[in-house]
Amino acid sequence: MAGFAPDDTDAAPVPGARILVVAARFNAGIVGLLRAGALAAIERLGASATVIDVPGALEIACAAAIALEAAERAGAPFEGLVALGCVIRGETYHFEIVANESSRALTDLSVARRLPLGNGILTVENDEQAIVRADPKQGDKGADAALAALSLIRLKRSLA
């Protein structure tokens, strides 16, 4: 399976980075696997995470915006965002709406705020695909999302 191909720089520590992780409760078992992978990667690279749970993928961007603003007001801003969720295709158009709009909202938020983002919202056909991608012992897409955000934080720090 093709995917994120980390290199040596992706293993470089990002000391002190504060990461906001927003995780959907919908498909909780799968998202729990994503969360485990993301948090392990964040910790391994010397960053810290604050986790917020929301009902589903569509709520992730709004909750992130609220938390980002609150953290800035408190003088403790987050340097990056990791979004975790799982959207499994059903029999209706709802799949496309949730998959497309959650991604669009996160991208808009990331670009507008110059906020490093790791989008770990899986969009899959069935439970089996989701488990393979989410499981830290298999696809580990939660870790991939965290590594993507941390990579962008490294870039942002290097250009500051």
C-alpha positions as CSV (number, residue, x, y, z in Angstrom):
1,M,0.0,0.0,0.0
2,A,1.3,3.4,-0.9
3,G,1.5,6.1,1.7
4,F,3.5,8.7,3.6
5,A,7.2,7.8,3.2
6,P,9.0,9.3,6.2
7,D,12.7,10.0,5.8
8,D,15.4,10.7,8.4
9,T,14.3,14.3,9.0
10,D,10.8,13.0,10.0
11,A,12.4,11.3,13.0
12,A,14.1,14.6,14.1
13,P,12.8,15.8,17.5
14,V,10.5,18.8,17.6
15,P,11.1,19.8,21.2
16,G,8.4,21.7,23.0
17,A,5.9,21.7,20.1
18,R,2.3,21.9,21.4
19,I,0.0,19.9,19.2
20,L,-3.8,20.0,19.3
21,V,-5.3,16.7,18.4
22,V,-9.0,16.7,17.6
23,A,-10.6,13.3,17.4
24,A,-14.1,12.3,16.3
25,R,-16.1,9.9,18.5
26,F,-17.9,8.4,15.5
27,N,-16.3,5.1,14.6
28,A,-14.7,5.3,18.0
29,G,-12.8,2.0,17.8
30,I,-11.0,2.9,14.6
31,V,-10.4,6.5,15.8
32,G,-8.9,5.0,19.0
33,L,-6.3,3.2,16.9
34,L,-5.5,6.5,15.0
35,R,-5.2,8.3,18.3
36,A,-2.8,5.7,19.7
37,G,-0.5,6.0,16.7
38,A,-0.7,9.8,16.6
39,L,0.1,10.3,20.3
40,A,3.0,7.8,20.2
41,A,4.6,9.7,17.3
42,I,4.1,13.1,19.0
43,E,5.6,11.8,22.3
44,R,8.5,10.1,20.5
45,L,9.5,13.4,18.8
46,G,9.5,15.4,22.1
47,A,6.2,17.3,21.5
48,S,3.1,17.3,23.7
49,A,-0.5,16.9,22.8
50,T,-3.8,18.1,24.0
51,V,-6.7,16.0,22.9
52,I,-10.3,17.2,22.3
53,D,-13.1,14.8,21.3
54,V,-16.0,15.8,19.1
55,P,-19.0,14.0,17.7
56,G,-17.8,13.4,14.1
57,A,-15.5,14.5,11.3
58,L,-17.6,17.6,10.4
59,E,-17.1,19.0,13.9
60,I,-13.3,18.7,13.9
61,A,-12.5,22.0,12.1
62,C,-14.9,24.1,14.2
63,A,-13.7,22.6,17.5
64,A,-10.1,23.2,16.4
65,A,-10.8,26.8,15.6
66,I,-12.4,27.3,19.0
67,A,-9.5,25.6,20.8
68,L,-6.8,27.4,18.8
69,E,-8.4,30.8,19.6
70,A,-8.8,29.9,23.3
71,A,-5.1,28.8,23.5
72,E,-3.9,32.0,21.9
73,R,-5.9,34.1,24.4
74,A,-4.4,32.1,27.2
75,G,-0.9,32.8,25.9
76,A,-0.2,29.1,25.2
77,P,-0.8,28.7,21.4
78,F,-0.7,25.4,19.6
79,E,1.9,25.0,16.9
80,G,0.1,22.3,15.0
81,L,-3.1,20.4,14.5
82,V,-3.8,16.7,14.0
83,A,-7.3,15.8,12.9
84,L,-8.4,12.2,13.5
85,G,-11.6,10.6,12.2
86,C,-13.1,7.9,10.1
87,V,-15.7,8.2,7.4
88,I,-16.9,4.9,6.0
89,R,-18.9,4.9,2.7
90,G,-22.5,4.1,3.1
91,E,-25.4,3.9,0.7
92,T,-26.0,7.6,0.4
93,Y,-24.3,10.8,-0.7
94,H,-23.6,11.7,2.9
95,F,-20.2,10.0,2.7
96,E,-19.1,12.5,0.0
97,I,-20.4,15.5,2.0
98,V,-18.6,14.5,5.2
99,A,-15.4,13.4,3.5
100,N,-15.1,16.5,1.2
101,E,-16.4,19.2,3.6
102,S,-14.3,18.0,6.6
103,S,-11.2,18.1,4.4
104,R,-12.1,21.4,2.9
105,A,-12.7,23.1,6.3
106,L,-9.4,21.8,7.7
107,T,-7.5,22.9,4.7
108,D,-9.1,26.4,4.9
109,L,-8.3,26.6,8.6
110,S,-4.7,25.5,8.1
111,V,-4.0,27.9,5.2
112,A,-5.7,30.9,6.8
113,R,-3.8,30.5,10.0
114,R,-0.6,29.2,8.5
115,L,-1.2,26.2,10.9
116,P,0.7,23.0,10.4
117,L,-1.9,20.3,9.8
118,G,-1.9,16.5,9.8
119,N,-5.1,15.3,8.3
120,G,-5.8,11.9,9.7
121,I,-9.4,11.6,8.7
122,L,-9.7,8.2,6.9
123,T,-12.2,8.0,4.0
124,V,-12.7,4.3,3.3
125,E,-15.1,1.8,1.7
126,N,-15.5,-0.5,4.7
127,D,-14.4,-1.4,8.3
128,E,-11.7,-3.7,7.1
129,Q,-9.9,-1.0,5.1
130,A,-10.3,1.4,8.1
131,I,-8.7,-1.1,10.5
132,V,-5.7,-1.8,8.3
133,R,-5.1,1.9,7.8
134,A,-5.6,2.9,11.5
135,D,-3.9,0.1,13.3
136,P,-0.5,1.2,14.6
137,K,0.9,-2.2,13.7
138,Q,-0.3,-2.0,10.1
139,G,-1.0,1.3,8.3
140,D,-0.5,3.7,11.3
141,K,-2.2,6.6,9.6
142,G,-2.6,8.4,12.9
143,A,1.2,8.5,13.2
144,D,1.5,9.6,9.6
145,A,-0.9,12.5,10.3
146,A,1.2,13.5,13.4
147,L,4.5,13.2,11.5
148,A,3.0,15.5,8.7
149,A,2.1,18.2,11.2
150,L,5.5,17.9,13.0
151,S,7.3,18.1,9.6
152,L,5.5,21.4,8.8
153,I,6.3,22.7,12.3
154,R,10.0,22.0,11.6
155,L,9.7,23.8,8.3
156,K,7.9,26.8,9.9
157,R,10.5,27.0,12.7
158,S,13.4,26.9,10.2
159,L,11.9,29.8,8.2
160,A,11.0,31.9,11.2
